Amino acid sequence: MKKTLLLNLLLCFSLLSIQAQDSIEKPKKKKIELPSGDGFYNKDSTWKFGGYVGASVSQTALYQWGPGGNNNFSFLINASGYANYKKGKLMWDNSLEAKFGMVANGLIRSKALAQSNLQKNIDLLALKSNFGYEITKELYVSAKVGFESQFSPTYDYSLTDTSNGRFRRYTVSKFAAPAVLTIGPGLTWKPKDYFTLFFSPVEGKMTFVTKDDPGRDTTTAIDGSFTNRYYSDVDETRFGLKRGSGFMGELGWELDLLFQKDIVKNVNWKSHLNVFGAYMNGSYNTILPKYYADQDSLGTITISEKTKHIPVVKWENDIVFKVNKWLSATLSTKFVYQYNAQVPIDTRKNDTGKKGPDGITDMDKTGQTITGFSKIQIFEQFGLGLSFKF
């Protein structure tokens, strides 16, 4: 009986010992997790960081395809980020936005094919910094600096040389051509982290177009061909500058509105509206091209100096649909209205979509590119690919 009791006690003690050992939690290794969501703060919550990085591609390949069509390949790299500081009455918001994309319509297996078929469809580099001091709740007296340009040259492929019809691409824009720098004091209203409204009653806006003097050479040689400078230099009149001028200084007012927030779960909306109206404008271009459809020719039209006071409006929207941690879809749109900016004109009829009698779109009979002004510019792009949002 004593042996049986002793065995039972030993068995109970053993079971209790095993249970006690199992109940002791072993230290777990901490997993390093990257931040995700609508931004994150540093340790003392004075800085808030956030952003988005994504890349998407699309591709279509055809080989002896009976119904017809073209090979197509495109890619887009999109990145944006912000670093905002808030401590006491001080506020300092900084943002960076970068976009670059290209599309190939047709084969690009050789250098010659790549030059004609591989084209850029978006290129943007923008930085902005706003420093303010709180004077009342949610209202700051502040100063803002902004810079906007692009990474690489953009070409137009529609024009051939007038002498013998050779294919020649010419430069439309490139880094620092144009480059827009804005500096101005004002008031900033920031009721929420995701909403900022800035107004400056007196702001300086400087537009630069780097060029080889005397700018884009529009003259032709004796045989009717264009010079090499015509293809390599940027047409400064496309950006509101007078012919031969590389700088345009403006003094005016600015309204800048920024909204960025997760509007629903896994959907982030960034909307940026900028309106600038000039009081004074130097080197403002008033001689613009005009296309005469009845004669199929390109002439000029002189606009009033008063038009320099018509505000320039830019509205950008980026909506990111997050599928999972690394996959997302992005919808980007941009609307621009600048009264004296030149934009291409499509001469095809709106009802039938057919080209003009000469079978050429966006060029007159002499080979000149047809451009206009006072038009709304619209950009839209949708992509699905790898991304990371933080």
CORZI-V984744 format. One record per residue. N is the residue number from 1. D_FIRST is the distance of its C-alpha to the first C-alpha in Angstrom with 2 decimals. Layout:
n=N d_first=D_FIRST
n=N d_first=D_FIRST
//
This chain:
n=1 d_first=0.00
n=2 d_first=3.79
n=3 d_first=5.41
n=4 d_first=5.13
n=5 d_first=6.25
n=6 d_first=8.59
n=7 d_first=9.95
n=8 d_first=10.69
n=9 d_first=12.44
n=10 d_first=14.35
n=11 d_first=15.41
n=12 d_first=16.67
n=13 d_first=18.48
n=14 d_first=20.08
n=15 d_first=21.31
n=16 d_first=22.75
n=17 d_first=24.48
n=18 d_first=26.04
n=19 d_first=27.23
n=20 d_first=28.71
n=21 d_first=30.57
n=22 d_first=31.94
n=23 d_first=33.12
n=24 d_first=35.30
n=25 d_first=38.77
n=26 d_first=40.68
n=27 d_first=44.32
n=28 d_first=46.56
n=29 d_first=49.93
n=30 d_first=52.74
n=31 d_first=55.02
n=32 d_first=58.70
n=33 d_first=60.33
n=34 d_first=64.06
n=35 d_first=65.43
n=36 d_first=66.54
n=37 d_first=68.22
n=38 d_first=71.03
n=39 d_first=71.24
n=40 d_first=68.98
n=41 d_first=69.40
n=42 d_first=69.02
n=43 d_first=66.63
n=44 d_first=68.93
n=45 d_first=70.30
n=46 d_first=73.89
n=47 d_first=74.42
n=48 d_first=73.63
n=49 d_first=73.89
n=50 d_first=74.07
n=51 d_first=75.75
n=52 d_first=75.81
n=53 d_first=76.37
n=54 d_first=76.98
n=55 d_first=78.66
n=56 d_first=79.65
n=57 d_first=81.58
n=58 d_first=83.18
n=59 d_first=84.82
n=60 d_first=86.84
n=61 d_first=88.06
n=62 d_first=90.68
n=63 d_first=92.12
n=64 d_first=94.99
n=65 d_first=93.78
n=66 d_first=96.21
n=67 d_first=95.98
n=68 d_first=96.83
n=69 d_first=95.34
n=70 d_first=94.70
n=71 d_first=91.91
n=72 d_first=90.29
n=73 d_first=87.95
n=74 d_first=87.15
n=75 d_first=84.76
n=76 d_first=84.15
n=77 d_first=82.48
n=78 d_first=81.86
n=79 d_first=80.49
n=80 d_first=80.60
n=81 d_first=78.93
n=82 d_first=79.21
n=83 d_first=78.29
n=84 d_first=78.80
n=85 d_first=78.62
n=86 d_first=78.26
n=87 d_first=77.88
n=88 d_first=79.43
n=89 d_first=82.90
n=90 d_first=83.25
n=91 d_first=82.90
n=92 d_first=83.45
n=93 d_first=83.04
n=94 d_first=83.47
n=95 d_first=83.41
n=96 d_first=84.07
n=97 d_first=84.82
n=98 d_first=85.55
n=99 d_first=86.27
n=100 d_first=87.64
n=101 d_first=88.09
n=102 d_first=90.26
n=103 d_first=91.09
n=104 d_first=92.64
n=105 d_first=94.70
n=106 d_first=95.49
n=107 d_first=94.94
n=108 d_first=94.34
n=109 d_first=94.10
n=110 d_first=97.11
n=111 d_first=98.43
n=112 d_first=101.39
n=113 d_first=99.23
n=114 d_first=96.78
n=115 d_first=99.66
n=116 d_first=100.86
n=117 d_first=97.67
n=118 d_first=95.05
n=119 d_first=95.67
n=120 d_first=93.92
n=121 d_first=92.98
n=122 d_first=91.46
n=123 d_first=91.54
n=124 d_first=90.65
n=125 d_first=89.81
n=126 d_first=89.60
n=127 d_first=88.45
n=128 d_first=88.57
n=129 d_first=87.79
n=130 d_first=88.14
n=131 d_first=87.77
n=132 d_first=87.93
n=133 d_first=87.66
n=134 d_first=86.51
n=135 d_first=89.27
n=136 d_first=87.62
n=137 d_first=84.47
n=138 d_first=84.17
n=139 d_first=87.76
n=140 d_first=88.63
n=141 d_first=91.87
n=142 d_first=91.45
n=143 d_first=93.07
n=144 d_first=92.37
n=145 d_first=93.11
n=146 d_first=92.92
n=147 d_first=93.69
n=148 d_first=93.92
n=149 d_first=95.03
n=150 d_first=93.70
n=151 d_first=92.40
n=152 d_first=94.90
n=153 d_first=98.28
n=154 d_first=98.76
n=155 d_first=101.46
n=156 d_first=103.68
n=157 d_first=104.20
n=158 d_first=106.76
n=159 d_first=109.92
n=160 d_first=111.94
n=161 d_first=114.76
n=162 d_first=118.06
n=163 d_first=120.05
n=164 d_first=118.40
n=165 d_first=115.33
n=166 d_first=112.86
n=167 d_first=109.29
n=168 d_first=108.75
n=169 d_first=105.89
n=170 d_first=106.67
n=171 d_first=104.52
n=172 d_first=103.73
n=173 d_first=101.44
n=174 d_first=99.37
n=175 d_first=97.38
n=176 d_first=99.26
n=177 d_first=101.81
n=178 d_first=101.24
n=179 d_first=99.08
n=180 d_first=98.86
n=181 d_first=98.08
n=182 d_first=97.80
n=183 d_first=97.61
n=184 d_first=97.88
n=185 d_first=96.76
n=186 d_first=95.60
n=187 d_first=93.01
n=188 d_first=89.49
n=189 d_first=87.59
n=190 d_first=83.86
n=191 d_first=81.98
n=192 d_first=78.99
n=193 d_first=77.62
n=194 d_first=78.69
n=195 d_first=82.24
n=196 d_first=85.12
n=197 d_first=88.79
n=198 d_first=91.35
n=199 d_first=95.05
n=200 d_first=97.70
n=201 d_first=101.25
n=202 d_first=102.67
n=203 d_first=101.12
n=204 d_first=102.53
n=205 d_first=102.03
n=206 d_first=103.15
n=207 d_first=103.41
n=208 d_first=103.95
n=209 d_first=105.10
n=210 d_first=105.32
n=211 d_first=108.22
n=212 d_first=110.92
n=213 d_first=114.18
n=214 d_first=115.87
n=215 d_first=112.81
n=216 d_first=112.50
n=217 d_first=115.80
n=218 d_first=117.07
n=219 d_first=120.36
n=220 d_first=121.11
n=221 d_first=122.91
n=222 d_first=126.33
n=223 d_first=124.77
n=224 d_first=122.66
n=225 d_first=119.34
n=226 d_first=117.08
n=227 d_first=116.42
n=228 d_first=113.05
n=229 d_first=112.63
n=230 d_first=112.70
n=231 d_first=109.44
n=232 d_first=107.62
n=233 d_first=108.49
n=234 d_first=106.93
n=235 d_first=109.08
n=236 d_first=108.83
n=237 d_first=110.46
n=238 d_first=107.32
n=239 d_first=105.61
n=240 d_first=108.44
n=241 d_first=110.30
n=242 d_first=114.00
n=243 d_first=115.10
n=244 d_first=115.01
n=245 d_first=112.78
n=246 d_first=109.39
n=247 d_first=108.33
n=248 d_first=108.34
n=249 d_first=107.56
n=250 d_first=106.81
n=251 d_first=106.29
n=252 d_first=104.74
n=253 d_first=101.80
n=254 d_first=98.36
n=255 d_first=95.62
n=256 d_first=92.25
n=257 d_first=89.25
n=258 d_first=85.81
n=259 d_first=82.87
n=260 d_first=79.63
n=261 d_first=76.43
n=262 d_first=73.73
n=263 d_first=75.34
n=264 d_first=72.42
n=265 d_first=69.19
n=266 d_first=70.00
n=267 d_first=73.76
n=268 d_first=75.71
n=269 d_first=79.37
n=270 d_first=81.71
n=271 d_first=85.23
n=272 d_first=87.97
n=273 d_first=91.41
n=274 d_first=94.21
n=275 d_first=97.74
n=276 d_first=100.49
n=277 d_first=104.03
n=278 d_first=106.73
n=279 d_first=109.26
n=280 d_first=110.98
n=281 d_first=110.74
n=282 d_first=112.37
n=283 d_first=113.29
n=284 d_first=112.61
n=285 d_first=113.72
n=286 d_first=116.12
n=287 d_first=117.50
n=288 d_first=115.20
n=289 d_first=115.60
n=290 d_first=116.42
n=291 d_first=116.37
n=292 d_first=119.32
n=293 d_first=118.05
n=294 d_first=121.51
n=295 d_first=122.82
n=296 d_first=119.49
n=297 d_first=120.20
n=298 d_first=118.66
n=299 d_first=120.50
n=300 d_first=119.73
n=301 d_first=119.43
n=302 d_first=119.78
n=303 d_first=117.46
n=304 d_first=118.04
n=305 d_first=116.77
n=306 d_first=115.29
n=307 d_first=112.61
n=308 d_first=110.88
n=309 d_first=109.54
n=310 d_first=107.68
n=311 d_first=103.93
n=312 d_first=101.83
n=313 d_first=98.66
n=314 d_first=95.51
n=315 d_first=92.37
n=316 d_first=89.32
n=317 d_first=86.13
n=318 d_first=82.97
n=319 d_first=80.15
n=320 d_first=76.95
n=321 d_first=74.60
n=322 d_first=71.25
n=323 d_first=69.50
n=324 d_first=66.52
n=325 d_first=65.89
n=326 d_first=68.56
n=327 d_first=70.75
n=328 d_first=73.36
n=329 d_first=76.75
n=330 d_first=79.63
n=331 d_first=82.76
n=332 d_first=85.54
n=333 d_first=88.90
n=334 d_first=91.77
n=335 d_first=95.01
n=336 d_first=97.94
n=337 d_first=101.31
n=338 d_first=103.93
n=339 d_first=107.49
n=340 d_first=109.30
n=341 d_first=106.67
n=342 d_first=107.76
n=343 d_first=105.64
n=344 d_first=106.31
n=345 d_first=108.07
n=346 d_first=107.17
n=347 d_first=110.45
n=348 d_first=108.84
n=349 d_first=109.58
n=350 d_first=106.83
n=351 d_first=107.49
n=352 d_first=107.69
n=353 d_first=106.06
n=354 d_first=108.97
n=355 d_first=110.57
n=356 d_first=114.11
n=357 d_first=117.16
n=358 d_first=116.88
n=359 d_first=113.31
n=360 d_first=112.06
n=361 d_first=109.50
n=362 d_first=109.40
n=363 d_first=112.58
n=364 d_first=116.26
n=365 d_first=118.78
n=366 d_first=119.37
n=367 d_first=115.73
n=368 d_first=115.02
n=369 d_first=111.59
n=370 d_first=111.98
n=371 d_first=110.37
n=372 d_first=110.62
n=373 d_first=109.46
n=374 d_first=108.18
n=375 d_first=105.38
n=376 d_first=101.71
n=377 d_first=99.49
n=378 d_first=96.19
n=379 d_first=93.29
n=380 d_first=90.17
n=381 d_first=87.37
n=382 d_first=84.01
n=383 d_first=81.44
n=384 d_first=77.89
n=385 d_first=76.01
n=386 d_first=73.55
n=387 d_first=73.26
n=388 d_first=71.27
n=389 d_first=71.61
n=390 d_first=70.42
//
